[in-house]
Amino acid sequence: MTHTQPIKIAILAMGGEGGGVLADWIVSLGESQGYLAQTTSVPGVAQRTGATIYYVELFAEHEALQMGLQPVLALMPTPGDVDVVLASELMEAGRAVVRGLVSADKTTLITSTHRVYSMTEKTALGDARVDAHTLIEQSRLSAKRFVAFDMAQVAQHHHSVISAVLFGALASSGVLPFAIEAFERTIEEAAVGVTSSLAAFKAGAALGSSSGSNGRLEQHKKANLGSPLASKPTPGRHPEIDELLARLERHLPQPAQALALEGLRRLVDYQDTAYATLYLARLERVFAALQASQVSPGQLLGECARHLALWMSYEDTARVADLKTRRQRFSRVRQEAHVGREQTLEIHEYFHPRLQEVCETLPAWAGRWILGSALLRGGIERLTQKGRLIQSTSLLGFLLLRVVAFARHWRQSTLRYQAENQMIEAWLARIERLIARNPELALAYIECQGLVKGYSDTHERGVRHYQTLVSCLERFPQMTAATLRSLRLAALADEDGDKLGQEVARLELDMG
């Protein structure tokens, strides 16, 4: 940069991450070092659809005096003309790149590598997550200098917020003409959470220096498939679990065992070991069909293990109530909300069960009786017209949800279980038939299970779209795997099924 240009810094941060504090620190730092400073902010919107952009410009006061002019500092960053971009999360770094705030000839990009999924990623019908490695690579290529590591983990370790870690990474980057001691004095003079902020700052400075000095990135740990079910017996563990694991190793090929192991863990947690045994027996059926047709298990058996576990652990009211009242969830919410030891946490859950969900939670005979009685059906519908807020952190609310969660003990006698079990058995039988005829089409059909998920309206729509695909398979036995996959993607394109309807109509014309 020239001596007549200000230092231009853009900060992209979400609520609660201290973006405003970080901007204030930079302003205080600059002013303490003889710089004129200006900061502005443009707030984002709620529910993680955007972050607040803080913009700071620093101009050396002695240069302004030499020129005899008062500098005019900008209110917003200009694409292609930003010296430093600080992003509190990886997607925000990607957004800065897309907006043109990061340039290869000018910008130092400092970002955390952790992810907080955006609303578009969360609400998509399919898997709409942006690949983190792609974000990192594109950010690295777009910036003159790239500093990246998991700052959320560092902040959590030091009981601080991510802004302190970003401030440390900024200090060690050397992009600002200030000594690191000046950064530390700025935190001390702010007199808020000094001890924890300084600890996080120093850790951020150390990691920032090592990750950004020569372009190296922090090594990311691979996802751990570990679970309470280890592959070898553990003293004190239930013998039924040891038996399940031994059976898995004996009867399924190695490539599918990791996913099947996760499936077992999930279903033991969801229901019990007997239910997990049913899951394993079903996988053995599919493997036997592959062997009979002399088809390599390859990806097919692993995908079947994954989708079957997801289907067998469908979301019902008992599951939702169970997950909402687990100790781990309360701990996670306290941590994410930064609740102090002396503070009280209240969590209000929103529930809006419909008549169908109520009946599906009951034993099948009771559910059918209510659905067949106009009087009972009308009474329950009146009670469930409006949603309810339940405080799960209160004794009454917690006990109420635990009563609902207790319904897992009669889950396999419920109306919902019978319907889901019938669809699962039909799905497995069709997989066995397709393996003998067209293994690639069988794999594409297995993937269609991803349409059946969630509960309430989401589940109904998914089942309706899934049944449309099954109908197409039955009507057009000559269908290819590529065609079935295109239909599945069309089903995920919109909730109303308009795109799927268009694709089915096109298929009907093509197939005659």
C-alpha positions in Angstrom: 0.0 0.0 0.0 1.1 3.6 -0.5 1.6 6.0 2.3 -1.4 8.1 1.2 -3.8 5.2 1.5 -5.5 4.1 4.7 -5.3 0.6 6.1 -8.6 -1.1 5.2 -10.0 -3.9 7.3 -13.2 -5.8 6.9 -14.6 -8.1 9.6 -17.3 -10.6 8.9 -18.8 -12.1 12.1 -22.1 -13.6 13.3 -24.0 -12.5 16.4 -22.4 -13.4 19.7 -18.9 -13.8 18.3 -17.6 -10.4 19.3 -17.3 -8.8 15.9 -18.1 -5.4 17.4 -15.6 -5.9 20.2 -12.9 -6.8 17.6 -13.7 -3.7 15.6 -13.5 -1.6 18.7 -10.2 -3.2 19.7 -8.7 -2.4 16.3 -9.9 1.2 16.5 -8.5 1.6 20.0 -5.2 0.1 18.9 -4.9 2.4 15.9 -5.7 5.5 17.9 -3.2 4.6 20.6 -0.5 4.3 17.9 -1.2 7.7 16.3 -3.7 6.7 13.7 -7.0 8.3 12.7 -9.7 5.6 12.8 -13.2 5.1 11.6 -15.5 2.1 12.0 -18.9 1.3 10.5 -21.1 -1.8 10.5 -23.9 -3.2 8.4 -25.9 -5.8 10.4 -26.8 -9.1 8.9 -30.1 -10.9 9.4 -31.2 -13.5 11.9 -31.1 -17.3 11.7 -27.6 -17.5 10.2 -28.5 -16.2 6.7 -25.9 -13.5 6.9 -23.3 -11.9 9.1 -22.6 -8.4 10.2 -19.9 -6.6 8.2 -17.7 -4.3 10.3 -15.4 -2.1 8.4 -12.4 -0.2 9.8 -10.1 2.3 8.1 -6.9 3.5 9.8 -4.9 6.5 8.5 -1.6 7.7 10.0 -2.2 11.1 11.6 1.4 12.3 10.9 0.9 11.7 7.2 -2.3 13.7 7.2 -0.5 16.6 8.9 2.4 16.4 6.4 -0.1 16.7 3.5 -2.2 19.3 5.3 -5.3 17.5 4.4 -8.0 15.7 6.4 -8.5 12.2 5.1 -11.9 11.1 3.9 -12.4 7.5 5.1 -14.9 5.2 3.4 -18.0 3.8 5.1 -18.0 0.4 3.3 -15.3 -1.9 1.8 -14.7 -1.7 -1.9 -14.2 -4.9 -3.8 -10.6 -5.4 -4.8 -9.4 -2.8 -2.3 -9.3 -4.4 1.2 -6.0 -5.0 3.0 -7.3 -7.4 5.6 -10.4 -9.6 5.8 -11.2 -11.3 9.2 -13.8 -14.0 9.0 -15.2 -15.7 12.1 -16.3 -18.8 10.2 -15.3 -20.5 6.9 -18.5 -19.8 5.0 -18.0 -16.1 5.8 -14.6 -16.3 4.3 -16.2 -17.8 1.2 -18.7 -15.0 1.0 -16.0 -12.4 1.3 -14.3 -14.1 -1.7 -17.5 -14.1 -3.7 -18.1 -10.4 -2.9 -14.7 -9.5 -4.2 -13.4 -8.3 -0.9 -10.4 -10.7 -1.2 -7.8 -10.1 -3.9 -4.7 -12.1 -4.7 -2.5 -9.0 -5.0 -3.5 -7.2 -1.8 -5.6 -9.1 0.8 -4.6 -11.0 3.9 -7.5 -13.3 4.6 -7.7 -14.6 8.2 -10.4 -17.1 9.0 -11.5 -19.8 11.3 -11.9 -23.2 9.6 -14.9 -24.4 11.7 -18.4 -24.4 10.1 -21.7 -23.0 11.3 -24.2 -24.2 8.6 -26.2 -21.5 6.9 -30.0 -21.7 6.7 -29.9 -22.6 3.0 -27.7 -25.6 3.9 -30.0 -26.6 6.8 -33.3 -26.2 5.1 -32.5 -27.9 1.8 -34.4 -31.1 1.1 -31.1 -32.8 0.3 -27.5 -32.5 1.4 -26.7 -28.9 0.5 -23.6 -28.5 2.7 -20.8 -26.6 1.0 -17.6 -28.7 1.0 -15.2 -27.2 3.6 -12.1 -28.3 1.6 -13.3 -26.5 -1.5 -13.9 -23.3 0.6 -10.4 -23.5 2.0 -8.8 -24.1 -1.3 -10.7 -21.3 -3.1 -10.0 -18.9 -0.2 -6.3 -19.8 -0.3 -6.1 -19.2 -4.1 -8.0 -15.9 -3.9 -5.9 -14.2 -1.1 -2.4 -12.8 -1.2 -1.9 -14.5 2.2 -4.1 -17.0 3.9 -4.2 -17.7 7.7 -6.6 -20.4 8.7 -7.2 -22.7 11.7 -10.0 -23.7 14.0 -10.4 -20.6 16.1 -13.7 -21.7 17.7 -11.9 -24.6 19.3 -9.2 -22.3 20.6 -11.7 -19.8 22.0 -13.6 -22.6 23.7 -10.5 -24.0 25.2 -9.7 -20.6 26.8 -13.3 -19.9 27.8 -13.2 -16.8 25.5 -14.8 -15.7 22.3 -13.5 -16.0 18.7 -12.8 -12.3 18.4 -9.8 -12.6 20.8 -8.4 -15.4 18.7 -8.9 -13.4 15.5 -7.2 -10.4 17.1 -4.2 -12.6 17.9 -4.0 -14.0 14.4 -4.1 -10.4 13.1 -1.3 -9.4 15.4 1.0 -12.2 14.3 0.3 -11.7 10.6 2.4 -8.6 10.6 0.0 -6.8 8.3 -0.5 -4.0 10.8 2.5 -1.8 11.7 2.0 -2.3 15.4 4.0 -4.3 18.0 2.3 -7.3 19.5 2.6 -5.6 23.0 0.3 -2.8 21.7 -2.4 -5.4 20.9 -2.1 -6.9 24.4 -2.4 -3.4 26.0 -5.5 -2.8 24.0 -7.2 -5.9 25.5 -6.0 -4.9 29.0 -7.3 -1.4 28.7 -10.7 -2.6 27.6 -10.9 -4.2 31.1 -13.5 -6.9 30.1 -12.6 -10.5 30.4 -9.0 -9.6 30.3 -7.5 -12.9 31.5 -9.4 -15.2 29.2 -9.1 -12.8 26.2 -5.4 -12.5 26.6 -5.0 -16.3 26.8 -7.1 -16.7 23.6 -5.2 -13.9 22.0 -1.8 -15.4 22.6 -3.0 -18.8 21.4 -4.4 -17.2 18.2 -1.1 -15.3 17.7 0.9 -18.5 18.0 -1.3 -20.6 15.7 -1.7 -17.7 13.2 2.0 -17.4 12.9 2.5 -21.1 12.2 -0.4 -21.5 9.8 0.1 -18.4 7.8 3.8 -17.6 7.6 4.6 -20.0 4.8 1.1 -20.7 3.4 0.7 -24.0 5.4 -2.8 -24.9 6.6 -3.7 -26.6 9.8 -4.0 -30.3 9.3 -7.7 -31.2 9.7 -8.5 -34.4 11.6 -10.5 -36.9 9.8 -14.0 -37.5 11.0 -14.0 -40.1 13.7 -16.4 -42.9 13.2 -15.8 -44.0 16.8 -18.8 -44.9 18.9 -19.7 -46.7 22.1 -19.4 -49.9 20.1 -15.7 -50.7 19.6 -14.7 -53.5 17.3 -13.4 -55.7 20.1 -15.0 -56.8 23.4 -14.6 -54.4 26.3 -14.9 -55.7 29.9 -18.2 -54.7 31.5 -20.0 -54.2 28.2 -23.3 -56.0 27.6 -22.6 -59.4 26.1 -25.3 -58.9 23.5 -23.3 -56.0 22.1 -20.2 -58.1 21.9 -22.2 -60.8 20.1 -23.5 -58.2 17.6 -20.0 -57.0 16.8 -18.6 -60.5 16.4 -21.5 -61.3 14.0 -20.9 -58.1 12.0 -17.2 -59.0 11.5 -18.1 -62.6 10.6 -20.9 -62.0 8.2 -20.2 -58.6 6.4 -17.3 -57.7 4.2 -14.7 -55.3 5.5 -15.6 -52.3 3.3 -19.1 -52.2 4.7 -18.2 -52.8 8.3 -17.5 -49.1 9.3 -20.9 -47.9 8.2 -22.7 -50.9 9.6 -20.9 -50.3 12.9 -22.3 -46.8 12.9 -25.7 -48.2 12.1 -25.5 -50.6 15.0 -24.5 -47.8 17.4 -27.3 -45.6 16.2 -30.0 -48.3 16.5 -28.9 -49.5 20.0 -29.2 -45.8 21.1 -32.5 -45.4 19.2 -34.2 -48.6 20.5 -32.2 -51.6 21.9 -29.9 -54.4 20.9 -32.8 -56.5 19.5 -33.6 -53.8 17.1 -29.9 -53.5 16.1 -29.9 -57.2 15.5 -32.8 -56.9 13.1 -30.8 -54.2 11.3 -27.8 -56.6 10.9 -30.1 -59.4 9.7 -31.5 -57.2 7.0 -28.0 -56.2 5.9 -27.0 -59.9 5.7 -30.0 -60.4 3.4 -28.7 -57.8 1.0 -25.2 -59.2 1.2 -26.6 -62.7 0.4 -28.3 -61.3 -2.7 -25.1 -59.8 -3.8 -23.2 -63.1 -3.4 -25.9 -65.0 -5.2 -25.7 -62.7 -8.2 -21.9 -62.7 -8.0 -21.9 -58.9 -7.6 -19.1 -57.2 -5.7 -20.5 -55.5 -2.5 -18.5 -52.4 -3.2 -20.4 -49.2 -2.6 -23.8 -50.8 -2.7 -23.7 -52.6 0.6 -22.2 -49.6 2.4 -24.9 -47.3 1.1 -27.5 -49.8 2.0 -26.1 -49.9 5.6 -26.2 -46.1 5.8 -29.7 -45.6 4.4 -31.2 -48.6 6.3 -29.9 -47.2 9.6 -31.4 -43.8 8.8 -34.8 -45.3 7.9 -35.0 -47.6 10.9 -34.2 -44.7 13.2 -37.0 -42.6 11.8 -38.0 -39.4 13.7 -41.1 -39.8 15.8 -42.4 -37.9 18.8 -40.6 -40.3 21.3 -37.3 -39.7 19.5 -37.7 -35.9 19.4 -38.6 -35.8 23.1 -35.7 -38.1 24.0 -33.1 -36.0 22.1 -34.4 -32.7 23.6 -34.0 -33.9 27.2 -30.6 -35.4 27.0 -27.9 -34.1 29.3 -25.5 -33.6 26.3 -28.0 -31.3 24.7 -28.4 -29.1 27.7 -24.6 -28.9 28.0 -24.2 -28.0 24.3 -26.8 -25.2 24.5 -25.2 -23.7 27.6 -21.8 -23.8 25.8 -23.2 -22.3 22.6 -25.1 -19.6 24.4 -22.0 -18.8 26.6 -24.1 -19.2 29.8 -22.0 -18.4 32.8 -21.9 -20.5 36.0 -24.0 -17.9 37.9 -26.6 -17.6 35.1 -29.8 -19.5 34.6 -30.6 -21.1 31.3 -34.2 -21.5 30.1 -35.0 -23.5 27.0 -38.5 -23.3 25.5 -39.3 -26.0 23.0 -42.0 -25.5 20.3 -44.2 -28.5 19.6 -47.2 -28.7 17.3 -48.2 -32.4 17.0 -51.0 -33.1 14.7 -53.7 -35.8 15.1 -51.7 -38.1 12.9 -48.5 -37.8 15.1 -50.6 -38.4 18.2 -52.2 -41.6 16.8 -48.9 -42.8 15.4 -47.3 -42.6 18.9 -50.0 -44.9 20.4 -50.2 -48.7 20.0 -51.6 -49.5 16.6 -55.1 -50.6 17.9 -55.5 -47.4 19.8 -54.3 -45.2 16.9 -56.8 -46.9 14.5 -59.6 -46.6 17.1 -59.0 -42.8 17.4 -58.7 -42.3 13.6 -62.0 -44.3 13.1 -63.9 -42.3 15.8 -65.2 -38.9 14.6 -65.8 -37.9 18.2 -62.3 -38.7 19.4 -60.7 -37.4 16.2 -62.5 -34.1 16.5 -61.5 -33.7 20.2 -57.8 -34.3 19.6 -57.8 -32.0 16.5 -59.3 -29.2 18.6 -56.6 -29.7 21.3 -53.8 -29.7 18.7 -54.9 -26.7 16.6 -52.2 -24.5 18.0 -48.6 -25.2 18.9 -47.4 -25.4 22.4 -44.3 -24.0 24.1 -42.8 -26.4 26.7 -39.9 -25.2 29.0 -37.7 -28.3 28.9 -35.5 -26.8 31.7 -38.4 -26.7 34.1 -39.2 -29.7 36.2 -42.8 -30.0 34.8 -41.7 -29.5 31.2 -38.8 -31.9 31.5 -41.0 -34.7 33.1 -43.6 -34.2 30.4 -41.1 -34.7 27.6 -39.6 -37.7 29.4 -43.0 -39.3 29.5 -43.3 -38.8 25.8 -39.8 -40.2 25.3 -40.8 -43.3 27.3 -43.0 -44.2 24.4 -39.9 -45.7 22.8 -40.6 -48.8 24.9 -43.8 -49.6 22.9 -42.5 -48.1 19.6 -42.6 -51.4 17.7 -46.3 -51.8 18.4 -47.2 -48.4 17.1 -49.1 -47.4 14.0 -46.1 -45.5 12.7 -43.8 -48.4 13.2 -46.0 -50.7 11.2 -46.2 -48.3 8.3 -42.4 -47.6 8.3 -41.6 -51.3 8.7 -43.8 -52.2 5.8 -42.1 -49.7 3.5 -38.6 -50.9 4.7 -39.4 -54.5 3.9 -40.7 -53.5 0.4 -37.6 -51.4 -0.1 -35.3 -54.4 0.8 -37.2 -56.8 -1.4 -37.0 -54.5 -4.4 -33.2 -54.0 -3.7 -32.8 -57.8 -3.8 -34.7 -58.1 -7.1 -32.7 -55.2 -8.7 -29.4 -56.6 -7.6 -30.1 -59.7 -9.7 -31.2 -57.6 -12.7 -29.2 -54.3 -12.6 -26.8 -53.6 -9.7 -26.2 -50.0 -10.7 -30.0 -49.4 -10.7 -30.2 -51.1 -7.3 -27.6 -48.6 -5.9 -29.6 -45.6 -7.4 -32.8 -47.0 -5.8 -31.1 -47.4 -2.4 -30.2 -43.7 -2.5 -33.9 -42.8 -3.0 -34.4 -43.6 0.7 -33.0 -40.2 1.4 -36.3 -38.7 0.4 -38.1 -40.3 3.4 -37.1 -38.3 6.4 -38.2 -35.9 9.1 -41.7 -35.9 10.5 -45.1 -34.3 10.0 -45.5 -32.5 6.7 -41.8 -33.0 5.7 -42.2 -36.8 6.1 -45.5 -36.9 4.2 -44.0 -35.0 1.3 -40.9 -37.3 1.3 -43.0 -40.4 1.3 -45.2 -39.1 -1.5 -42.1 -38.3 -3.7 -40.5 -41.6 -2.9 -43.7 -43.5 -3.9 -43.7 -41.5 -7.2 -40.2 -42.8 -7.9 -41.3 -46.4 -7.0 -44.2 -46.1 -9.3 -41.9 -45.0 -12.2 -39.7 -48.0 -11.5 -42.6 -50.3 -11.8 -44.1 -48.7 -14.9 -40.7 -48.4 -16.7 -38.6 -51.5 -15.9 -36.1 -50.4 -18.6 -35.3 -47.3 -16.6 -31.6 -46.6 -16.2 -29.8 -45.7 -13.0 -29.0 -42.2 -14.4 -32.7 -41.6 -15.0 -33.7 -42.7 -11.5 -31.0 -40.4 -10.0 -32.2 -37.5 -12.1 -35.8 -38.1 -10.8 -34.4 -38.2 -7.2 -32.6 -34.9 -7.7 -35.8 -33.4 -9.1 -37.7 -34.5 -6.0 -35.2 -32.7 -3.9 -35.4 -29.5 -6.0 -38.6 -28.2 -4.4 -41.1 -29.1 -1.7 -44.2 -29.1 -3.9 -42.8 -31.6 -6.3 -43.2 -29.3 -9.4 -39.8 -30.2 -10.8 -40.4 -33.9 -10.1 -43.8 -33.7 -12.0 -42.1 -32.2 -15.0 -39.4 -34.9 -15.0 -42.0 -37.7 -14.7 -44.0 -36.2 -17.6 -40.8 -36.0 -19.7 -40.1 -39.6 -18.8 -43.5 -40.7 -19.8 -43.1 -39.1 -23.2 -39.6 -40.7 -23.7 -40.7 -44.1 -22.6 -43.9 -44.0 -24.6 
